[in-house]
Amino acid sequence: MAGIKRALISVSDKTGVVEMAKGLEALGAQILSTGGTSKALRDAGVNVTDVAAYTGSPEILDGRVKTLHPKIHGGLLGRRSVPAHMEQMTQHGIGPIDVVVVNLYPFEATIAKPDCRFEDAIENIDIGGPSMLRSAAKNHEDVLVVVDPTDYSRVLDALKSNTATPALRRELAMKVFQHTARYDGLIAGYLEKQTKSGEVKFPKVLSLQFELSETLRYGENPHQQGAFYRELSNHEPSVSRGKILHGKAMSYNNFLDANSALELVKEYADTAVAIIKHNNPCGVALGATPVEAYVKARETDPVSAFGGVLAFNRIVDLATAKEITSTFVEVVIAPGFADDALAELKRKKDLRLLDVGPLTKVKQDGFDLKKLVGGLIVQDRDLGVLTDLRALTVPTIRKPTDEEYAACGFAWTVCKHVKSNAIIYAKPGQTVGVGAGQMSRVDSVKLAAMKAQMPVKGCVMASDAFFPFRDGLDAAAEAGIIAVIQPGGSIRDAEVVKAADEHGMAMILTGMRHFRH
C-alpha cells in the first residue's frame, strides 16, 4: 500500500503502539485517535488528530459515542475499486482510512476481578472498537486492520516494502473476527450468569476459544492428522503452557501422557515422580530427593517404564538426570532443570524436555471435555481430594495402622489418575502394582498382583469405585493385601466388609468415586 493517507489508532492495550504510530507517521499517514490513546501518542511526540476534530462531532455520552460516525465508517467501508463509492465519499467529505489499529476494552480482565460490579462490567463492553474492527476487516482488500500488537512490526515492514499482500490482509481480517467472536462469547457468558438465578454451571451456548499452537506429525496413529491447541483463558502451570527445551517435537500421544503425568505429581506436596505409559501410571513414588523418588517409581514396573513419560514436581538435578539417561525415556516434564542436569539430559538427542515452570498448588476450575460424534459431553474437572483420612468411616473390625493410613492416602491419589476399573497396590510412598482398564474389577485386582515386581504381602489396595462382590477382596487377600481404601456404596457392602474382616483387613470408605474413562 504505497502512500497511505490515514490511520486510525485506538487501543486499550498500548503495548508497542507508540512505535507503530511513529512508523505509520513516517510513511506519511495522518494519525486519527481518541481518548487515552490520543494523549499517549501526543505525549510521545506523534502528531495526532482527534477523531472528534476530524468528524466535527464531539465525543458524547461519557465517551460511549465517539467513532460511530459516517466519516469513520464510510472511510473504512468505502471500496476504492467501486466508482460510486468513491463519488459518494467525495460528496460527503469522507476520506479513506487505510490502516486501523484497534484493540478492545479489557472486559475479560474486568470480570476476573473479585470485586467487579455489574456496572463496571457493562462499561467495559466495547462498542465502537468492534464496530471499527468489523468494518475494516470486511473491507480488508482496501484496509489493513491490526488487532494484535505482535503483528505491528510485520505490518510496518509490509507497508514500507509495499508488500501488504492479499494473503496478509485476509489473515489479519481473520484474526479480527476470531478476536471479536471470543469477546462476544465472554460477554454473553457473563450476562447469562447475571441473568439466571443461582450459578450457571453450563451455559446455553458453550463458547470455547483455543489457539493453534502447532501442527503435529500425526494423531494417535500415523494415518490420522493431529494438532495441538492452547486454551486462551487457562494460565495454570500445565503441559499446555510448558516450554520445550530439547528433543524431538512432541507427538499427540506425548501430549496425552505428559498431561497425565504432570497432573498426577501436582497432587503431592512431597517430592513425587510419575511414570506414564499409554496414559496410565506404571510407577509413582515419593522420595526425599527426586532421584530417590524416580528410582522407587521405576521399580514398580521397569519393563513398562522403558520408553515412558516422566513427570517431577521438583527441579531435576544432576543425580536424577544421570539416572534418567541410564535407560530409554520419551519425555521428562518438570518445574525446572539444573544447568548441569540439562547438559546431561541433552546428551540424549531425541529426549524431549519440557519445563512447565513453578507448580502452584491452586488448580484452576474448568471443564473436562470429551468429544462425541456430533456432540460434546462436559463435566467439572475432577479436583476432589480427601484432606483427612482419619475422619472417614472404617467399617471393619480392624482399624488401619498409621503406616496403612499413609499408604492408603498415597494409593488413593494415584488411583484417581488410573483408567477404570482402577486398582493400586502400594506401600507408603510407592506403588507396587497397577491394575488398569479392565472390564471387571476383580480382573484389575488380579492384574495388579500379576504386574507387581516387588512383594505384595503387607501392601494396601486402593479402588477407584466400590466392589460389587467380595471376590475382589478375596483375590486381594490371596495376593497379600492387608488394608483397603475404596468408596463404598455397593448394595453388597456388608458382604464386602465381611470378607475384609474374615481376612483380617482394615478398610476405609471414602464416599468419593474416581472413575476415569
C-alpha distance (Angstrom), angle and dihedral (degrees) to the residues before:
residue distance angle dihedral
M1 . . .
A2 3.76 . .
G3 3.79 119.6 .
I4 3.79 101.2 8.8
K5 3.78 109.9 -159.6
R6 3.75 106.0 -166.4
A7 3.82 140.3 18.4
L8 3.79 126.9 -173.3
I9 3.80 116.4 -151.0
S10 3.81 123.8 -175.6
V11 3.79 118.1 150.2
S12 3.78 140.4 164.4
D13 3.81 93.2 -165.4
K14 3.81 102.5 56.4
T15 3.80 95.8 -171.5
G16 3.81 107.3 141.4
V17 3.80 94.0 -11.9
V18 3.81 95.9 124.1
E19 3.81 91.7 55.0
M20 3.81 90.0 46.0
A21 3.81 92.2 50.7
K22 3.80 93.1 47.2
G23 3.78 89.9 49.7
L24 3.80 91.7 51.8
E25 3.80 91.5 45.4
A26 3.80 90.1 52.3
L27 3.80 87.8 55.9
G28 3.80 89.4 57.5
A29 3.78 99.8 -99.6
Q30 3.79 122.5 149.6
I31 3.80 105.2 -128.9
L32 3.81 116.4 -135.5
S33 3.78 117.6 -170.1
T34 3.79 146.3 156.4
G35 3.78 141.6 -137.9
G36 3.78 118.1 -35.5
T37 3.79 93.3 3.8
S38 3.79 91.3 55.2
K39 3.79 91.1 51.2
A40 3.82 93.7 46.7
L41 3.80 91.6 50.8
R42 3.78 94.2 44.7
D43 3.81 91.0 48.9
A44 3.83 87.7 53.1
G45 3.80 91.5 54.7
V46 3.79 99.7 -99.4
N47 3.80 116.2 142.4
V48 3.81 102.0 -122.9
T49 3.79 132.3 -174.9
D50 3.78 112.4 -154.2
V51 3.80 113.3 -126.8
A52 3.81 89.6 -128.0
A53 3.81 90.4 58.1
Y54 3.81 91.3 45.4
T55 3.81 95.3 50.2
G56 3.80 95.9 35.6
S57 3.81 88.4 -129.5
P58 3.79 120.8 108.9
E59 3.78 123.5 -131.0
I60 3.82 106.7 -95.3
L61 3.80 140.6 -175.2
D62 3.81 94.3 38.2
G63 3.79 91.0 -52.4
R64 3.80 95.0 -51.2
V65 3.79 88.8 122.0
K66 3.78 118.1 42.5
T67 3.81 112.1 110.0
L68 3.82 97.9 31.1
H69 3.80 93.6 102.6
P70 3.85 136.0 117.6
K71 3.82 91.4 -119.4
I72 3.82 88.0 59.8
H73 3.79 101.7 38.5
G74 3.77 93.5 35.2
G75 3.79 88.6 53.8
L76 3.80 89.4 51.2
L77 3.80 101.0 41.2
G78 3.78 101.3 37.7
R79 3.81 110.0 110.0
R80 3.78 111.5 -133.7
S81 3.81 92.2 -153.3
V82 3.83 94.0 55.9
P83 3.83 110.8 81.2
A84 3.81 93.2 -158.4
H85 3.80 90.1 56.7
M86 3.78 92.2 50.3
E87 3.80 92.1 47.2
Q88 3.81 91.5 52.0
M89 3.79 91.5 47.2
T90 3.79 90.7 52.4
Q91 3.81 91.2 45.1
H92 3.81 91.2 55.0
G93 3.80 97.4 38.8
I94 3.79 93.8 -110.8
G95 3.80 116.5 154.2
P96 3.81 121.7 -157.7
I97 3.79 118.1 -102.6
D98 3.78 108.2 -146.3
V99 3.82 103.0 -176.9
V100 3.81 130.6 32.6
V101 3.81 121.4 -167.2
V102 3.80 109.3 -176.5
N103 3.78 138.7 147.9
L104 3.76 126.2 175.2
Y105 3.79 141.7 -105.1
P106 3.84 109.5 -81.5
F107 3.80 96.8 -104.0
E108 3.81 94.6 152.7
A109 3.81 93.4 50.1
T110 3.79 90.5 46.3
I111 3.82 96.9 53.9
A112 3.83 90.3 43.9
K113 3.82 90.0 66.0
P114 3.83 111.5 100.5
D115 3.82 91.6 -136.0
C116 3.82 95.9 46.3
R117 3.80 111.5 142.1
F118 3.79 122.1 -149.7
E119 3.80 89.2 -116.4
D120 3.82 90.9 54.9
A121 3.79 91.1 51.7
I122 3.81 92.9 49.8
E123 3.80 92.8 50.2
N124 3.79 89.1 53.2
I125 3.79 93.1 58.6
D126 3.78 102.7 108.9
I127 3.81 116.2 -140.6
G128 3.79 107.1 165.7
G129 3.80 94.1 43.0
P130 3.82 97.8 57.5
S131 3.80 89.4 41.8
M132 3.80 92.2 55.7
L133 3.77 92.4 43.1
R134 3.78 93.3 50.7
S135 3.80 92.8 45.9
A136 3.79 92.2 50.0
A137 3.80 93.5 43.5
K138 3.80 91.7 50.2
N139 3.81 89.1 53.6
H140 3.82 94.6 39.5
E141 3.79 90.5 136.3
D142 3.81 86.3 74.4
V143 3.82 104.1 18.9
L144 3.80 127.7 59.0
V145 3.80 107.2 -145.6
V146 3.81 122.3 -166.1
V147 3.80 122.1 -170.7
D148 3.81 99.5 157.1
P149 3.84 119.0 69.4
T150 3.80 89.8 -149.3
D151 3.81 87.6 68.4
Y152 3.82 95.5 56.8
S153 3.79 97.5 92.9
R154 3.78 97.0 46.8
V155 3.80 92.0 46.3
L156 3.79 90.2 52.5
D157 3.80 89.9 48.0
A158 3.81 90.3 51.4
L159 3.79 91.7 49.2
K160 3.80 92.6 48.2
S161 3.80 92.7 50.0
N162 3.81 94.7 38.4
T163 3.82 89.9 -121.6
A164 3.80 101.4 125.6
T165 3.79 91.4 139.3
P166 3.82 126.3 -165.4
A167 3.81 87.5 -110.0
L168 3.81 91.6 56.7
R169 3.80 91.3 46.7
R170 3.81 92.1 51.0
E171 3.78 91.6 47.5
L172 3.81 92.3 52.1
A173 3.81 91.1 46.5
M174 3.79 90.2 50.3
K175 3.82 90.4 53.2
V176 3.80 89.2 52.8
F177 3.79 93.8 56.4
Q178 3.80 91.7 43.7
H179 3.79 88.3 52.3
T180 3.80 96.4 47.0
A181 3.81 91.9 44.0
R182 3.80 90.5 56.6
Y183 3.80 90.8 44.2
D184 3.81 92.1 52.8
G185 3.80 90.7 45.5
L186 3.80 91.2 54.8
I187 3.79 91.3 50.1
A188 3.80 93.7 47.2
G189 3.80 91.3 49.0
Y190 3.80 92.2 48.7
L191 3.80 93.4 48.6
E192 3.80 91.8 48.2
K193 3.79 89.2 56.0
Q194 3.80 90.2 50.4
T195 3.80 94.5 45.5
K196 3.79 101.4 51.6
S197 3.79 123.4 65.8
G198 3.78 112.6 -110.6
E199 3.77 127.6 6.7
V200 3.80 117.6 -33.6
K201 3.78 103.2 -141.5
F202 3.78 97.9 169.9
P203 3.82 116.2 32.0
K204 3.78 121.1 -141.6
V205 3.80 89.2 -118.3
L206 3.80 114.3 31.9
S207 3.80 109.3 -148.1
L208 3.78 113.4 -165.4
Q209 3.78 124.7 -174.7
F210 3.78 120.5 -164.2
E211 3.79 125.9 163.2
L212 3.81 121.4 -141.2
S213 3.79 106.1 -111.4
E214 3.77 100.5 174.3
T215 3.78 144.2 -20.6
L216 3.80 110.8 -117.1
R217 3.79 126.9 -137.7
Y218 3.80 88.1 -112.5
G219 3.78 140.9 -34.4
E220 3.78 129.2 -101.8
N221 3.82 88.0 -44.2
P222 3.82 130.5 24.6
H223 3.81 93.2 -108.7
Q224 3.85 90.2 59.1
Q225 3.78 123.5 77.7
G226 3.78 117.1 -134.8
A227 3.80 143.5 -168.8
F228 3.79 138.3 -179.6
Y229 3.80 120.9 -130.3
R230 3.79 125.5 -168.9
E231 3.82 120.5 -141.3
L232 3.79 107.9 -120.9
S233 3.80 98.4 -150.7
N234 3.83 100.8 44.8
H235 3.80 116.0 86.5
E236 3.81 98.8 165.7
P237 3.83 113.8 130.8
S238 3.79 102.5 -91.5
V239 3.77 146.3 139.0
S240 3.80 86.8 -93.0
R241 3.81 90.3 60.8
G242 3.79 95.7 39.3
K243 3.78 127.2 116.8
I244 3.79 119.4 -128.1
L245 3.80 107.2 -134.9
H246 3.80 100.2 178.5
G247 3.77 146.8 -7.3
K248 3.76 139.2 44.0
A249 3.79 121.6 -27.2
M250 3.78 114.7 -79.1
S251 3.79 114.9 -99.4
Y252 3.80 128.3 -142.9
N253 3.81 90.9 -101.1
N254 3.82 91.5 44.5
F255 3.80 89.7 58.1
L256 3.80 92.0 49.3
D257 3.81 93.9 48.9
A258 3.80 94.2 41.1
N259 3.79 91.3 53.3
S260 3.81 91.8 49.5
A261 3.80 92.1 48.3
L262 3.79 95.7 48.3
E263 3.79 95.4 45.0
L264 3.80 89.2 52.9
V265 3.81 97.1 52.6
K266 3.80 91.0 43.9
E267 3.82 86.3 68.5
Y268 3.80 93.0 69.0
A269 3.80 130.3 75.4
D270 3.82 90.6 -165.2
T271 3.79 122.5 72.2
A272 3.80 105.3 -74.2
V273 3.79 139.6 178.9
A274 3.79 128.8 -167.9
I275 3.80 126.8 -167.9
I276 3.79 114.1 -158.7
K277 3.78 128.0 -164.3
H278 3.81 122.6 177.2
N279 3.81 89.6 -9.3
N280 3.82 94.7 -56.7
P281 3.81 129.3 98.8
C282 3.79 112.3 -107.7
G283 3.80 91.8 178.2
V284 3.81 137.0 9.5
A285 3.78 128.1 174.3
L286 3.78 146.2 162.0
G287 3.78 123.1 -138.1
A288 3.78 145.9 169.2
T289 3.82 87.7 -109.8
P290 3.81 134.4 20.0
V291 3.80 92.0 -108.7
E292 3.80 92.3 51.6
A293 3.80 91.1 49.4
Y294 3.81 91.5 47.4
V295 3.79 94.8 50.3
K296 3.81 91.1 48.3
A297 3.81 91.8 48.5
R298 3.80 91.7 49.6
E299 3.81 91.4 50.0
T300 3.82 89.9 65.6
D301 3.81 92.5 71.9
P302 3.82 114.7 -10.3
V303 3.80 92.9 177.5
S304 3.81 94.1 55.8
A305 3.81 91.4 40.6
F306 3.82 89.4 64.1
G307 3.81 106.1 103.8
G308 3.80 91.3 7.6
V309 3.79 133.0 145.4
L310 3.83 115.1 -111.9
A311 3.78 129.3 -155.8
F312 3.80 126.6 -171.2
N313 3.80 127.9 -171.6
R314 3.81 90.6 -155.0
I315 3.80 133.1 59.4
V316 3.80 110.3 -83.8
D317 3.82 111.9 -116.1
L318 3.80 130.5 -162.0
A319 3.82 96.0 -94.1
T320 3.80 89.9 54.0
A321 3.80 92.2 45.3
K322 3.81 91.3 54.0
E323 3.79 90.4 51.4
I324 3.80 91.3 49.0
T325 3.81 93.0 51.3
S326 3.81 90.9 52.0
T327 3.80 89.0 79.9
F328 3.80 139.7 23.3
V329 3.82 114.9 -77.2
E330 3.83 127.9 170.3
V331 3.82 103.2 -157.5
V332 3.81 137.7 5.3
I333 3.81 118.6 -160.1
A334 3.81 121.2 -171.3
P335 3.80 143.1 147.2
G336 3.79 87.2 -108.4
F337 3.80 146.3 -28.1
A338 3.79 128.5 -124.2
D339 3.82 112.0 -120.6
D340 3.81 94.4 -113.1
A341 3.80 90.9 44.8
L342 3.79 90.2 52.1
A343 3.79 90.8 51.3
E344 3.80 90.6 50.6
L345 3.79 94.0 48.3
K346 3.80 92.8 47.0
R347 3.79 88.4 64.6
K348 3.81 83.8 79.3
K349 3.80 99.6 76.1
D350 3.80 97.9 -158.3
L351 3.82 99.8 35.2
R352 3.80 109.4 120.2
L353 3.82 113.9 -137.4
L354 3.78 117.5 -165.3
D355 3.82 121.8 -170.2
V356 3.83 110.6 -161.6
G357 3.80 96.6 176.5
P358 3.82 126.9 -130.6
L359 3.80 113.4 -12.0
T360 3.79 112.8 -128.8
K361 3.79 118.3 -153.0
V362 3.79 93.5 -135.4
K363 3.79 114.6 85.9
Q364 3.77 118.8 -153.4
D365 3.78 115.1 -117.5
G366 3.73 114.8 -119.7
F367 3.74 147.1 127.7
D368 3.76 130.3 -66.5
L369 3.80 106.1 -143.8
K370 3.78 131.4 -161.9
K371 3.77 120.8 -175.7
L372 3.77 119.7 -135.3
V373 3.78 126.1 -174.4
G374 3.80 101.5 -82.0
G375 3.78 95.5 -2.3
L376 3.77 151.5 41.6
I377 3.79 133.1 -124.1
V378 3.77 114.8 -149.2
Q379 3.79 133.7 -167.0
D380 3.79 141.1 156.9
R381 3.78 116.2 -83.8
D382 3.79 110.8 -96.9
L383 3.79 98.7 -106.9
G384 3.80 94.1 149.9
V385 3.79 114.9 137.8
L386 3.80 136.1 174.7
T387 3.79 109.4 -129.2
D388 3.83 98.9 -177.6
L389 3.80 119.4 25.4
R390 3.80 91.4 -178.4
A391 3.79 89.8 65.0
L392 3.82 91.2 59.7
T393 3.79 126.9 96.6
V394 3.80 118.1 -87.2
P395 3.84 106.3 -168.1
T396 3.81 96.9 176.5
I397 3.79 128.2 93.6
R398 3.78 92.0 -121.2
K399 3.81 116.2 61.8
P400 3.81 122.2 -145.7
T401 3.78 119.1 -95.6
D402 3.80 120.6 -127.4
E403 3.79 89.6 -99.1
E404 3.81 91.6 50.1
Y405 3.80 91.5 50.2
A406 3.81 89.4 52.6
A407 3.79 92.5 47.7
C408 3.82 92.9 46.0
G409 3.80 92.1 50.6
F410 3.80 91.1 51.1
A411 3.82 93.6 45.3
W412 3.80 93.7 46.8
T413 3.81 91.1 57.0
V414 3.81 92.0 49.5
C415 3.80 90.8 47.2
K416 3.81 90.5 59.8
H417 3.82 88.8 65.3
V418 3.81 98.3 47.6
K419 3.80 124.7 93.8
S420 3.80 114.2 -103.7
N421 2.91 133.5 -69.7
A422 3.81 82.0 48.2
I423 3.79 127.6 -177.6
I424 3.81 125.9 172.3
Y425 3.80 126.5 -168.2
A426 3.79 111.0 -162.2
K427 3.74 149.5 156.2
P428 3.81 122.0 -152.1
G429 3.80 107.7 -51.9
Q430 3.82 97.6 -8.4
T431 3.78 137.0 80.3
V432 3.79 115.1 -133.1
G433 3.80 102.4 179.6
V434 3.80 136.4 5.9
G435 3.80 125.3 -156.8
A436 3.81 111.0 -172.9
G437 3.77 141.6 173.0
Q438 3.79 100.2 1.6
M439 3.79 122.1 149.9
S440 3.81 92.8 -130.0
R441 3.78 125.8 42.4
V442 3.79 95.1 -135.0
D443 3.81 89.0 57.5
S444 3.82 89.7 55.0
V445 3.82 88.5 50.9
K446 3.81 90.2 52.4
L447 3.81 92.2 43.6
A448 3.80 91.7 53.9
A449 3.80 89.2 54.0
M450 3.80 91.8 45.8
K451 3.83 92.4 50.6
A452 3.81 94.7 46.6
Q453 3.82 113.2 114.1
M454 3.81 94.1 -178.4
P455 3.82 129.1 56.7
V456 3.81 111.4 -73.8
K457 3.79 95.5 -163.0
G458 3.80 109.0 112.8
C459 3.83 94.8 18.0
V460 3.80 127.8 125.1
M461 3.79 127.4 -126.1
A462 3.81 129.4 -138.5
S463 3.80 122.5 -163.1
D464 3.80 123.3 -167.0
A465 3.82 92.3 -144.5
F466 3.80 138.1 17.2
F467 3.77 124.8 -70.7
P468 3.82 109.0 -109.6
F469 3.81 91.6 -161.1
R470 3.77 137.5 17.1
D471 3.82 92.4 -111.2
G472 3.80 90.7 90.4
L473 3.80 90.7 57.1
D474 3.79 92.0 46.1
A475 3.81 91.8 51.9
A476 3.81 91.3 46.8
A477 3.81 92.0 50.0
E478 3.79 90.0 50.1
A479 3.82 88.4 54.3
G480 3.83 91.4 51.0
I481 3.83 103.6 -99.9
I482 3.81 113.6 156.8
A483 3.83 103.7 -178.4
V484 3.80 136.1 29.1
I485 3.79 135.6 -159.1
Q486 3.80 116.0 -165.3
P487 3.83 139.2 143.4
G488 3.79 99.3 -108.1
G489 3.78 120.7 -156.8
S490 3.80 101.0 124.5
I491 3.80 119.6 135.9
R492 3.80 83.5 -124.9
D493 3.81 96.3 52.3
A494 3.81 90.5 121.3
E495 3.81 90.2 54.8
V496 3.83 91.1 48.1
V497 3.83 92.8 48.4
K498 3.81 89.7 48.0
A499 3.80 89.4 53.8
A500 3.81 90.0 51.2
D501 3.80 90.9 50.4
E502 3.80 91.7 48.9
H503 3.79 89.4 54.2
G504 3.81 94.0 43.6
M505 3.81 92.1 -115.0
A506 3.78 126.4 152.3
M507 3.80 115.3 -135.9
I508 3.81 132.8 -160.6
L509 3.81 120.1 -162.4
T510 3.80 113.6 -152.1
G511 3.81 101.2 -175.4
M512 3.81 85.8 -143.5
R513 3.80 127.0 99.9
H514 3.81 126.5 -153.2
F515 3.80 107.7 -164.8
R516 3.80 112.8 172.0
H517 3.77 115.4 -175.6
